[in-house]
Amino acid sequence: MSQRLTVDWFRILADLKTAGLGIYAVSDLIDVPKATLMGWKNSGAEPRYSAGERLVELWCATVKRHRGDLPKEVAPISAAKI
């Protein structure tokens, strides 16, 4: 089984919380329901492109980091998902 790097959405949301933006504030700022954000954070779900881009832009601006600094995690590539 191969592996790939994916954005660690849990870490992005945790970083934003540490910076003072709770889940409700993030929800309002990127126009995504709180329940959707919780799915990204807790269940391993991934955002659609436009919502993910808004979250990445918010993370970059809030934590003063560049897109290349996004936290990543190793995700296995399953033959069943290909």
KOLKE-847005 format. One record per residue: z, y, x of N, C-alpha, C in turn; residue number from 1; residue in three letters. Coordinates in Angstrom, 3 decimals, always signed. Layout:
<rs>
{nup=Z; nnorth=Y; neast=X; caup=Z; canorth=Y; caeast=X; cup=Z; cnorth=Y; ceast=X; pos=NUM; code=Ala}
...
</rs>
This chain:
<rs>
{nup=+0.000; nnorth=-1.168; neast=+0.841; caup=+0.000; canorth=+0.000; caeast=+0.000; cup=+0.000; cnorth=+1.241; ceast=+0.894; pos=1; code=Met}
{nup=-0.895; nnorth=+2.164; neast=+0.611; caup=-0.995; canorth=+3.408; caeast=+1.371; cup=-0.001; cnorth=+4.434; ceast=+0.844; pos=2; code=Ser}
{nup=+0.123; nnorth=+5.521; neast=+1.591; caup=+1.013; canorth=+6.593; caeast=+1.174; cup=+0.264; cnorth=+7.914; ceast=+1.256; pos=3; code=Gln}
{nup=+0.723; nnorth=+8.892; neast=+0.483; caup=+0.144; canorth=+10.224; caeast=+0.535; cup=+1.268; cnorth=+11.244; ceast=+0.413; pos=4; code=Arg}
{nup=+1.025; nnorth=+12.442; neast=+0.915; caup=+1.994; canorth=+13.523; caeast=+0.776; cup=+1.716; cnorth=+14.280; ceast=-0.508; pos=5; code=Leu}
{nup=+2.763; nnorth=+14.538; neast=-1.259; caup=+2.649; canorth=+15.342; caeast=-2.476; cup=+3.689; cnorth=+16.455; ceast=-2.418; pos=6; code=Thr}
{nup=+3.486; nnorth=+17.461; neast=-3.221; caup=+4.456; canorth=+18.549; caeast=-3.299; cup=+5.746; cnorth=+18.011; ceast=-3.909; pos=7; code=Val}
{nup=+6.857; nnorth=+18.388; neast=-3.321; caup=+8.171; canorth=+17.977; caeast=-3.821; cup=+8.638; cnorth=+19.014; ceast=-4.848; pos=8; code=Asp}
{nup=+8.272; nnorth=+18.793; neast=-6.107; caup=+8.579; canorth=+19.755; caeast=-7.168; cup=+10.078; cnorth=+19.893; ceast=-7.375; pos=9; code=Trp}
{nup=+10.822; nnorth=+18.804; neast=-7.193; caup=+12.283; canorth=+18.870; caeast=-7.292; cup=+12.826; cnorth=+19.892; ceast=-6.294; pos=10; code=Phe}
{nup=+12.364; nnorth=+19.802; neast=-5.068; caup=+12.855; canorth=+20.697; caeast=-4.013; cup=+12.474; cnorth=+22.152; ceast=-4.276; pos=11; code=Arg}
{nup=+11.252; nnorth=+22.359; neast=-4.780; caup=+10.830; canorth=+23.720; caeast=-5.095; cup=+11.766; cnorth=+24.333; ceast=-6.136; pos=12; code=Ile}
{nup=+12.044; nnorth=+23.586; neast=-7.196; caup=+12.943; canorth=+24.098; caeast=-8.236; cup=+14.370; cnorth=+24.259; ceast=-7.715; pos=13; code=Leu}
{nup=+14.802; nnorth=+23.368; neast=-6.843; caup=+16.139; canorth=+23.494; caeast=-6.239; cup=+16.206; cnorth=+24.731; ceast=-5.344; pos=14; code=Ala}
{nup=+15.151; nnorth=+24.982; neast=-4.570; caup=+15.113; canorth=+26.178; caeast=-3.721; cup=+15.180; cnorth=+27.452; ceast=-4.562; pos=15; code=Asp}
{nup=+14.458; nnorth=+27.458; neast=-5.678; caup=+14.474; canorth=+28.630; caeast=-6.552; cup=+15.869; cnorth=+28.845; ceast=-7.151; pos=16; code=Leu}
{nup=+16.521; nnorth=+27.747; neast=-7.509; caup=+17.890; canorth=+27.866; caeast=-8.049; cup=+18.822; cnorth=+28.428; ceast=-6.980; pos=17; code=Lys}
{nup=+18.699; nnorth=+27.938; neast=-5.766; caup=+19.525; canorth=+28.440; caeast=-4.654; cup=+19.284; cnorth=+29.930; ceast=-4.433; pos=18; code=Thr}
{nup=+18.044; nnorth=+30.363; neast=-4.657; caup=+17.695; canorth=+31.776; caeast=-4.485; cup=+18.111; cnorth=+32.632; ceast=-5.683; pos=19; code=Ala}
{nup=+18.705; nnorth=+32.013; neast=-6.700; caup=+19.221; canorth=+32.762; caeast=-7.830; cup=+18.376; cnorth=+32.698; ceast=-9.099; pos=20; code=Gly}
{nup=+17.319; nnorth=+31.889; neast=-9.091; caup=+16.488; canorth=+31.740; caeast=-10.283; cup=+16.770; cnorth=+30.397; ceast=-10.933; pos=21; code=Leu}
{nup=+17.494; nnorth=+30.425; neast=-12.015; caup=+17.776; canorth=+29.200; caeast=-12.754; cup=+16.559; cnorth=+28.731; ceast=-13.527; pos=22; code=Gly}
{nup=+16.691; nnorth=+27.597; neast=-14.172; caup=+15.568; canorth=+26.968; caeast=-14.864; cup=+15.040; cnorth=+27.848; ceast=-15.996; pos=23; code=Ile}
{nup=+15.927; nnorth=+28.580; neast=-16.692; caup=+15.474; canorth=+29.461; caeast=-17.766; cup=+14.654; cnorth=+30.631; ceast=-17.219; pos=24; code=Tyr}
{nup=+15.085; nnorth=+31.207; neast=-16.111; caup=+14.349; canorth=+32.313; caeast=-15.499; cup=+12.978; cnorth=+31.842; ceast=-15.013; pos=25; code=Ala}
{nup=+12.938; nnorth=+30.688; neast=-14.360; caup=+11.662; canorth=+30.151; caeast=-13.882; cup=+10.742; cnorth=+29.888; ceast=-15.077; pos=26; code=Val}
{nup=+11.288; nnorth=+29.316; neast=-16.123; caup=+10.520; canorth=+29.046; caeast=-17.329; cup=+9.869; cnorth=+30.325; ceast=-17.863; pos=27; code=Ser}
{nup=+10.635; nnorth=+31.380; neast=-17.941; caup=+10.103; canorth=+32.661; caeast=-18.425; cup=+9.066; cnorth=+33.246; ceast=-17.468; pos=28; code=Asp}
{nup=+9.343; nnorth=+33.187; neast=-16.182; caup=+8.460; canorth=+33.810; caeast=-15.185; cup=+7.106; cnorth=+33.130; ceast=-15.063; pos=29; code=Leu}
{nup=+7.060; nnorth=+31.812; neast=-15.232; caup=+5.768; canorth=+31.121; caeast=-15.078; cup=+5.204; cnorth=+30.645; ceast=-16.418; pos=30; code=Ile}
{nup=+5.890; nnorth=+30.981; neast=-17.500; caup=+5.433; canorth=+30.663; caeast=-18.851; cup=+5.207; cnorth=+29.162; ceast=-19.056; pos=31; code=Asp}
{nup=+6.244; nnorth=+28.405; neast=-18.723; caup=+6.239; canorth=+26.954; caeast=-18.910; cup=+7.557; cnorth=+26.590; ceast=-19.592; pos=32; code=Val}
{nup=+7.529; nnorth=+25.742; neast=-20.624; caup=+8.776; canorth=+25.377; caeast=-21.303; cup=+9.805; cnorth=+24.754; ceast=-20.352; pos=33; code=Pro}
{nup=+11.062; nnorth=+25.032; neast=-20.629; caup=+12.156; canorth=+24.494; caeast=-19.816; cup=+12.086; cnorth=+22.964; ceast=-19.745; pos=34; code=Lys}
{nup=+11.789; nnorth=+22.325; neast=-20.858; caup=+11.720; canorth=+20.860; caeast=-20.877; cup=+10.638; cnorth=+20.336; ceast=-19.931; pos=35; code=Ala}
{nup=+9.546; nnorth=+21.060; neast=-19.829; caup=+8.471; canorth=+20.665; caeast=-18.909; cup=+8.956; cnorth=+20.772; ceast=-17.469; pos=36; code=Thr}
{nup=+9.635; nnorth=+21.869; neast=-17.156; caup=+10.182; canorth=+22.037; caeast=-15.799; cup=+11.164; cnorth=+20.918; ceast=-15.463; pos=37; code=Leu}
{nup=+11.980; nnorth=+20.544; neast=-16.426; caup=+12.946; canorth=+19.472; caeast=-16.193; cup=+12.221; cnorth=+18.154; ceast=-15.924; pos=38; code=Met}
{nup=+11.096; nnorth=+17.934; neast=-16.572; caup=+10.297; canorth=+16.741; caeast=-16.302; cup=+9.765; cnorth=+16.735; ceast=-14.884; pos=39; code=Gly}
{nup=+9.327; nnorth=+17.895; neast=-14.400; caup=+8.844; canorth=+17.985; caeast=-13.017; cup=+9.988; cnorth=+17.727; ceast=-12.048; pos=40; code=Trp}
{nup=+11.152; nnorth=+18.220; neast=-12.406; caup=+12.301; canorth=+18.115; caeast=-11.503; cup=+12.908; cnorth=+16.721; ceast=-11.498; pos=41; code=Lys}
{nup=+13.027; nnorth=+16.104; neast=-12.656; caup=+13.813; canorth=+14.881; caeast=-12.747; cup=+13.027; cnorth=+13.589; ceast=-12.911; pos=42; code=Asn}
{nup=+11.811; nnorth=+13.669; neast=-13.412; caup=+11.119; canorth=+12.406; caeast=-13.695; cup=+9.919; cnorth=+12.138; ceast=-12.808; pos=43; code=Ser}
{nup=+9.662; nnorth=+13.029; neast=-11.884; caup=+8.533; canorth=+12.806; caeast=-10.996; cup=+7.199; cnorth=+13.196; ceast=-11.597; pos=44; code=Gly}
{nup=+7.221; nnorth=+13.836; neast=-12.766; caup=+5.979; canorth=+14.313; caeast=-13.368; cup=+5.419; cnorth=+15.448; ceast=-12.511; pos=45; code=Ala}
{nup=+4.117; nnorth=+15.632; neast=-12.571; caup=+3.474; canorth=+16.698; caeast=-11.811; cup=+2.852; cnorth=+17.700; ceast=-12.768; pos=46; code=Glu}
{nup=+2.892; nnorth=+18.980; neast=-12.385; caup=+2.325; canorth=+20.006; caeast=-13.261; cup=+0.806; cnorth=+19.999; ceast=-13.256; pos=47; code=Pro}
{nup=+0.248; nnorth=+20.570; neast=-14.300; caup=-1.182; canorth=+20.849; caeast=-14.302; cup=-1.445; cnorth=+21.905; ceast=-13.240; pos=48; code=Arg}
{nup=-2.688; nnorth=+22.007; neast=-12.827; caup=-3.027; canorth=+22.888; caeast=-11.708; cup=-2.527; cnorth=+24.320; ceast=-11.895; pos=49; code=Tyr}
{nup=-2.863; nnorth=+24.951; neast=-13.016; caup=-2.522; canorth=+26.365; caeast=-13.188; cup=-1.010; cnorth=+26.590; ceast=-13.217; pos=50; code=Ser}
{nup=-0.280; nnorth=+25.713; neast=-13.873; caup=+1.180; canorth=+25.850; caeast=-13.910; cup=+1.779; cnorth=+25.596; ceast=-12.534; pos=51; code=Ala}
{nup=+1.260; nnorth=+24.618; neast=-11.823; caup=+1.732; canorth=+24.342; caeast=-10.472; cup=+1.467; cnorth=+25.512; ceast=-9.540; pos=52; code=Gly}
{nup=+0.304; nnorth=+26.131; neast=-9.687; caup=-0.023; canorth=+27.310; caeast=-8.871; cup=+0.946; cnorth=+28.451; ceast=-9.135; pos=53; code=Glu}
{nup=+1.275; nnorth=+28.678; neast=-10.409; caup=+2.229; canorth=+29.749; caeast=-10.734; cup=+3.598; cnorth=+29.457; ceast=-10.122; pos=54; code=Arg}
{nup=+4.006; nnorth=+28.190; neast=-10.153; caup=+5.301; canorth=+27.827; caeast=-9.570; cup=+5.270; cnorth=+27.985; ceast=-8.054; pos=55; code=Leu}
{nup=+4.189; nnorth=+27.585; neast=-7.428; caup=+4.064; canorth=+27.732; caeast=-5.967; cup=+4.097; cnorth=+29.213; ceast=-5.586; pos=56; code=Val}
{nup=+3.362; nnorth=+30.053; neast=-6.321; caup=+3.364; canorth=+31.492; caeast=-6.029; cup=+4.764; cnorth=+32.084; ceast=-6.183; pos=57; code=Glu}
{nup=+5.479; nnorth=+31.672; neast=-7.221; caup=+6.846; canorth=+32.150; caeast=-7.418; cup=+7.735; cnorth=+31.699; ceast=-6.267; pos=58; code=Leu}
{nup=+7.610; nnorth=+30.441; neast=-5.862; caup=+8.409; canorth=+29.907; caeast=-4.755; cup=+8.136; cnorth=+30.698; ceast=-3.481; pos=59; code=Trp}
{nup=+6.860; nnorth=+30.909; neast=-3.169; caup=+6.497; canorth=+31.648; caeast=-1.948; cup=+7.098; cnorth=+33.053; ceast=-1.954; pos=60; code=Cys}
{nup=+6.965; nnorth=+33.747; neast=-3.078; caup=+7.468; canorth=+35.114; caeast=-3.169; cup=+8.990; cnorth=+35.172; ceast=-3.131; pos=61; code=Ala}
{nup=+9.639; nnorth=+34.195; neast=-3.735; caup=+11.095; canorth=+34.217; caeast=-3.849; cup=+11.783; cnorth=+33.809; ceast=-2.557; pos=62; code=Thr}
{nup=+11.307; nnorth=+32.746; neast=-1.939; caup=+11.981; canorth=+32.247; caeast=-0.731; cup=+11.346; cnorth=+32.787; ceast=+0.550; pos=63; code=Val}
{nup=+10.332; nnorth=+33.636; neast=+0.382; caup=+9.656; canorth=+34.292; caeast=+1.517; cup=+9.096; cnorth=+33.274; ceast=+2.507; pos=64; code=Lys}
{nup=+8.387; nnorth=+32.304; neast=+1.955; caup=+7.749; canorth=+31.269; caeast=+2.776; cup=+6.267; cnorth=+31.248; ceast=+2.434; pos=65; code=Arg}
{nup=+5.499; nnorth=+30.589; neast=+3.276; caup=+4.063; canorth=+30.472; caeast=+3.066; cup=+3.737; cnorth=+29.156; ceast=+2.381; pos=66; code=His}
{nup=+2.578; nnorth=+29.109; neast=+1.775; caup=+2.099; canorth=+27.913; caeast=+1.097; cup=+2.142; cnorth=+26.686; ceast=+2.015; pos=67; code=Arg}
{nup=+1.857; nnorth=+26.880; neast=+3.281; caup=+1.907; canorth=+25.774; caeast=+4.235; cup=+3.305; cnorth=+25.220; ceast=+4.462; pos=68; code=Gly}
{nup=+4.316; nnorth=+25.957; neast=+4.023; caup=+5.710; canorth=+25.530; caeast=+4.170; cup=+6.232; cnorth=+24.761; ceast=+2.963; pos=69; code=Asp}
{nup=+5.366; nnorth=+24.515; neast=+1.973; caup=+5.817; canorth=+23.809; caeast=+0.770; cup=+6.499; cnorth=+22.502; ceast=+1.130; pos=70; code=Leu}
{nup=+7.622; nnorth=+22.218; neast=+0.487; caup=+8.277; canorth=+20.931; caeast=+0.741; cup=+7.405; cnorth=+19.792; ceast=+0.214; pos=71; code=Pro}
{nup=+7.301; nnorth=+18.753; neast=+1.007; caup=+6.466; canorth=+17.597; caeast=+0.655; cup=+7.319; cnorth=+16.338; ceast=+0.627; pos=72; code=Lys}
{nup=+6.803; nnorth=+15.349; neast=-0.087; caup=+7.430; canorth=+14.036; caeast=-0.104; cup=+6.330; cnorth=+12.994; ceast=+0.010; pos=73; code=Glu}
{nup=+6.695; nnorth=+11.857; neast=+0.512; caup=+5.742; canorth=+10.754; caeast=+0.635; cup=+5.716; cnorth=+9.987; ceast=-0.677; pos=74; code=Val}
{nup=+4.535; nnorth=+9.823; neast=-1.221; caup=+4.368; canorth=+9.082; caeast=-2.477; cup=+3.440; cnorth=+7.904; ceast=-2.217; pos=75; code=Ala}
{nup=+3.832; nnorth=+6.729; neast=-2.635; caup=+2.947; canorth=+5.574; caeast=-2.439; cup=+1.707; cnorth=+5.693; ceast=-3.324; pos=76; code=Pro}
{nup=+0.600; nnorth=+5.199; neast=-2.822; caup=-0.609; canorth=+5.140; caeast=-3.617; cup=-0.702; cnorth=+3.731; ceast=-4.179; pos=77; code=Ile}
{nup=-0.653; nnorth=+3.649; neast=-5.474; caup=-0.695; canorth=+2.359; caeast=-6.146; cup=-2.122; cnorth=+2.029; ceast=-6.544; pos=78; code=Ser}
{nup=-2.527; nnorth=+0.811; neast=-6.303; caup=-3.860; canorth=+0.374; caeast=-6.707; cup=-4.027; cnorth=+0.479; ceast=-8.212; pos=79; code=Ala}
{nup=-2.942; nnorth=+0.358; neast=-8.950; caup=-2.994; canorth=+0.437; caeast=-10.410; cup=-3.314; cnorth=+1.834; ceast=-10.881; pos=80; code=Ala}
{nup=-3.022; nnorth=+2.850; neast=-10.066; caup=-3.261; canorth=+4.238; caeast=-10.457; cup=-4.603; cnorth=+4.754; ceast=-9.977; pos=81; code=Lys}
{nup=-5.310; nnorth=+3.982; neast=-9.213; caup=-6.609; canorth=+4.440; caeast=-8.679; cup=-7.696; cnorth=+4.212; ceast=-9.691; pos=82; code=Ile}
</rs>
